Amino acid sequence: MKPNEAKTAVAHLVEERVPLFLWGPPGIGKSSIVRQIAEEKGIGFVDLRLSLLDPTDLRGIPFFDQQAHKAVWAPPAFLPDGSVAEGILFLDELNTAAPMVQASAYQLILDRKIGEYELPEGWAIVAAGNRESDRGVVYRMPAPLANRFVHLRMQSDPAQWRRWATERGIDPAIVGFIAARPDALFMFDATSSHRSFATPRSWEYVDKILKSTPEAELLMPLIAGSIGEELAAEFLSWRAAAKDLPDVEALLEGETCGIPEDPNALHVLASMILQRIDADTPKERLEYLLAYLMELPPEFSVMIVKELQHKGVLLEKSPRFKTWIQKFAYLLT
């Protein structure tokens, strides 16, 4: 299931308070999409890393109630207390937790209560974890616990990731590189002994490394520490070849700009244009952009226009768009 599809499915199940388990390899954004759902709905969000908990941390600590003359359990402060009416209790890394912790979580998931604690009515339970084949330390989930969840399997998708990265302002060189090498977005090999490998999460680290403007001699080891040496060398070589680009702002002001010949540069240029243009861009600037796109190699021109339409940019209202359609109609059928 692609990230956008997984996000939509999770949102539906959260509405109905149906417990679900989101499976997927490391670094593809499982926890991120659950947090985004909570933020977009304006509801509470509690993230519990069960692999860091002891069984008593989840169940609470017993103490003697002198008035009732019995032992009761003091629920942990990190569980939702009802002060927020609706929310998501996110049990991350559930299948990496020790069996005794899973047993404690079992009662919370099955009965929505544990010890003296009861989960507020408006809260949904979402769990996530890596697959057993992902070289992580995982414990097989007991069948009764597994049967309590709806299970969704999530995978990375380069096209969706590029759109997200463009909206987030990820370095255009990264977005362009993934456009040219979609397989480089996720290169996890469970049989490899390498500690660093490419995932959507590690490419975000590369973006932060580039934005920190490190010294030239540090760039390679820092990026290699995020995505691995071989891919880091390929990315930096690709980035160097694509650095001579036209000024996008000048292009949108109607100034004459050259067309890069290097396909690598064209991928980066496409990413820069997509980051600069949105639904509020004035018509005059769109006219200048379409005039420039008329001169680009056809596959890049069509790719940029399709991505702009996906962002909600109404190119159809531009007089020049009809001319563009006539020129590239053979690629649109």
C-alpha positions in Angstrom: 0.0 0.0 0.0 1.4 3.4 -1.0 1.9 6.1 1.7 -1.1 8.2 0.6 -3.3 5.1 0.4 -2.1 4.0 3.8 -2.8 7.4 5.3 -6.4 7.5 3.9 -7.0 4.0 5.2 -5.6 4.8 8.6 -7.7 7.9 8.8 -10.9 6.0 8.1 -10.2 3.4 10.8 -9.3 6.0 13.3 -12.7 7.6 12.8 -14.3 4.2 13.7 -11.9 3.5 16.6 -10.8 0.2 14.9 -7.4 -0.9 16.1 -4.9 -1.3 13.3 -1.3 -2.3 12.8 0.8 -0.6 10.2 3.6 -2.8 8.8 6.6 -1.7 6.8 10.3 -1.5 6.5 12.3 1.0 8.5 12.4 4.6 7.5 9.5 4.9 5.2 7.4 7.2 7.4 4.9 5.0 9.2 4.9 7.1 12.4 5.0 10.3 10.4 1.7 9.6 8.6 -0.1 8.7 11.9 1.1 11.9 13.5 0.0 13.9 10.4 -3.5 12.4 10.7 -3.8 13.6 14.3 -2.5 17.1 13.4 -4.9 17.4 10.4 -7.9 16.2 12.5 -6.9 18.5 15.4 -7.0 15.6 17.9 -4.6 14.4 20.6 -1.5 12.2 19.8 0.4 10.1 22.3 3.5 8.2 20.9 4.6 5.2 23.0 7.8 3.4 22.1 7.0 0.1 23.6 10.5 -1.3 23.1 11.6 1.2 25.8 9.1 0.2 28.4 8.9 -2.4 31.1 5.7 -4.3 31.8 5.1 -2.2 35.0 5.6 1.0 33.0 2.4 0.3 31.0 0.3 -1.3 33.8 1.3 1.1 36.5 2.5 0.7 40.0 0.4 -0.9 42.8 -0.2 1.0 46.0 -2.3 0.3 49.1 -5.6 2.2 49.4 -6.1 2.6 53.1 -9.8 3.6 52.8 -10.7 0.6 50.6 -8.2 -1.7 52.4 -7.0 -3.1 49.1 -4.2 -2.7 46.5 -4.9 -0.6 43.5 -2.9 0.3 40.4 -1.7 3.9 39.8 -1.9 4.3 36.0 1.1 5.9 34.2 0.9 9.6 33.5 1.8 9.2 29.8 -1.5 7.5 28.9 -4.4 9.7 27.8 -6.3 10.9 30.9 -9.5 12.2 29.2 -8.5 15.9 29.3 -8.4 15.7 25.5 -11.6 14.1 24.2 -10.3 12.5 21.0 -6.9 11.3 19.9 -4.6 8.5 18.7 -2.7 6.3 21.1 0.2 5.2 18.9 2.0 2.1 20.0 5.2 2.2 17.9 7.6 -0.7 17.7 5.0 -3.0 19.3 6.5 -6.2 17.9 10.0 -5.2 19.1 8.8 -5.0 22.7 9.6 -7.8 25.1 6.9 -10.5 25.3 5.9 -9.3 28.8 5.3 -5.8 27.5 3.3 -7.1 24.6 1.2 -9.0 27.1 0.5 -5.8 29.0 -0.4 -4.1 25.7 -2.7 -7.0 24.8 -5.2 -6.1 27.6 -5.1 -2.4 26.6 -5.8 -3.2 23.0 -8.3 -6.0 23.6 -10.3 -4.4 26.4 -9.2 -0.7 26.1 -8.2 -0.8 29.7 -5.4 -2.2 31.9 -5.3 -2.4 35.7 -7.3 0.6 37.0 -6.8 2.6 33.8 -9.4 2.8 31.0 -8.7 4.4 27.6 -11.1 7.4 27.0 -13.9 6.6 24.5 -12.8 9.1 21.9 -9.3 7.6 21.5 -8.2 5.2 18.8 -5.3 2.7 19.0 -2.8 2.5 16.1 0.3 0.3 16.3 3.3 0.0 13.9 6.3 -2.1 13.5 8.9 -3.5 11.1 8.5 -6.8 9.3 10.3 -9.9 10.6 12.4 -9.9 7.5 13.8 -6.4 8.1 16.8 -7.6 10.2 15.4 -5.9 13.3 15.0 -7.5 16.7 11.3 -8.5 16.7 9.1 -10.9 18.6 6.4 -12.9 16.9 3.1 -11.4 17.9 0.7 -13.8 19.7 -2.2 -14.9 17.4 -4.9 -13.5 19.7 -3.2 -10.1 19.8 -2.6 -10.1 16.0 -6.2 -11.0 15.4 -7.3 -7.9 17.3 -5.8 -5.6 14.6 -6.6 -4.7 11.0 -3.2 -5.2 9.3 -2.0 -2.8 6.6 1.3 -3.1 4.8 3.0 0.1 3.6 5.7 0.6 1.0 7.6 3.6 -0.3 6.5 5.3 -3.5 9.0 7.7 -5.3 6.4 9.8 -7.1 4.4 10.5 -3.9 7.6 11.2 -2.0 8.8 13.7 -4.7 5.5 15.6 -4.4 5.8 15.6 -0.6 9.5 16.7 -0.7 8.7 19.5 -3.2 6.0 20.9 -0.8 8.4 20.6 2.2 11.2 22.4 0.4 13.6 19.5 0.3 16.7 20.4 -1.6 15.9 20.4 -5.4 19.1 18.3 -6.1 17.7 15.5 -3.9 14.3 15.7 -5.5 15.8 15.7 -8.9 18.1 12.8 -8.1 15.2 10.7 -7.0 13.3 11.7 -10.1 16.2 10.4 -12.2 16.8 7.3 -9.9 13.5 6.3 -8.3 15.1 3.1 -7.0 17.5 5.3 -4.8 14.6 6.4 -2.5 14.7 3.1 -0.7 17.6 0.7 -0.9 17.3 -1.4 2.2 18.9 -4.9 2.0 18.2 -7.1 4.9 21.2 -9.3 4.0 23.7 -6.5 4.0 25.9 -5.6 7.0 26.0 -1.9 6.1 24.7 0.4 8.8 23.7 3.3 6.5 21.2 2.8 3.7 18.8 5.0 1.7 15.2 5.4 3.0 12.8 8.4 2.8 13.9 9.2 6.4 17.7 9.2 5.6 17.1 11.4 2.5 15.6 13.9 4.9 18.8 13.7 6.9 20.7 14.4 3.6 18.6 17.5 3.1 19.4 18.8 6.6 23.1 18.1 6.0 23.1 20.2 2.8 21.2 23.0 4.5 23.8 23.1 7.3 26.4 24.0 4.6 29.3 21.8 6.0 32.9 22.2 4.9 33.6 20.5 1.5 35.7 17.8 3.1 32.9 16.8 5.5 30.2 16.6 2.9 31.0 13.1 1.6 31.4 11.4 5.0 28.3 13.0 6.4 26.1 12.0 3.5 27.7 8.6 3.3 26.7 8.2 7.0 23.1 8.7 6.0 22.7 6.7 2.8 25.9 4.7 2.3 29.1 5.4 0.6 28.3 4.2 -3.0 25.1 6.1 -3.2 26.6 9.2 -1.6 29.4 9.3 -4.2 26.8 8.9 -7.0 24.6 11.6 -5.6 27.4 14.1 -5.1 28.7 13.5 -8.6 25.3 13.9 -10.0 24.7 17.1 -8.0 28.0 18.6 -9.2 27.1 17.9 -12.8 23.7 19.5 -12.4 24.7 22.7 -10.5 24.9 25.1 -13.5 21.2 26.0 -13.9 19.2 29.0 -15.1 17.8 31.5 -12.5 14.2 30.4 -12.0 13.2 33.8 -10.7 14.6 35.5 -13.8 12.8 32.9 -15.9 9.5 33.7 -14.2 10.1 37.4 -14.9 10.3 36.8 -18.6 14.1 37.0 -19.0 15.7 34.9 -21.6 17.3 31.7 -20.0 19.2 28.9 -21.5 18.1 25.3 -21.6 20.4 22.8 -19.8 21.6 20.0 -22.0 22.5 17.6 -19.1 19.5 15.5 -18.1 20.7 15.6 -14.5 20.5 19.4 -14.6 17.0 19.2 -16.2 15.8 17.0 -13.3 17.0 19.5 -10.7 15.6 22.4 -12.7 12.2 20.7 -12.8 12.3 20.3 -9.0 13.2 24.0 -8.6 10.3 25.1 -10.8 7.8 22.8 -8.9 8.9 24.3 -5.6 8.5 27.9 -6.8 5.1 27.6 -8.5 1.8 27.1 -6.6 -1.9 27.8 -7.1 -1.3 31.5 -6.1 1.3 32.2 -8.8 0.3 35.2 -10.9 -0.9 34.5 -14.5 1.9 36.6 -16.0 4.5 34.4 -14.4 2.7 31.3 -15.6 2.7 32.7 -19.1 6.5 33.2 -19.0 6.9 29.7 -17.5 4.9 28.1 -20.3 6.9 29.9 -22.9 10.0 28.4 -21.3 8.5 24.9 -21.1 7.7 25.1 -24.8 11.5 24.9 -25.4 12.3 22.1 -22.9 12.8 18.5 -24.1 9.2 17.1 -24.4 9.4 14.5 -21.6 10.5 17.1 -19.0 8.0 19.7 -20.2 5.1 17.2 -19.9 6.4 16.0 -16.5 6.5 19.5 -15.1 3.0 20.4 -16.3 1.5 17.2 -14.9 3.0 17.8 -11.5 1.8 21.5 -11.5 -1.7 20.3 -12.3 -1.4 17.8 -9.4 -0.6 20.8 -7.2 -3.7 22.6 -8.3 -2.1 25.2 -10.6 -4.7 26.1 -13.2 -2.6 26.3 -16.3 -5.7 25.7 -18.5 -6.6 29.4 -18.0 -3.4 30.5 -19.7 -3.8 31.5 -23.4 -0.4 29.9 -24.1 -1.5 26.6 -22.6 -3.5 25.7 -25.8 -0.3 26.2 -27.8 1.6 24.0 -25.4 -1.2 21.3 -25.7 -0.9 21.4 -29.5 2.9 20.9 -29.4 2.9 18.0 -26.9 -0.4 16.4 -27.5 1.3 13.3 -28.9 2.7 12.6 -25.4 -0.6 13.1 -23.6 -2.6 10.4 -25.3 
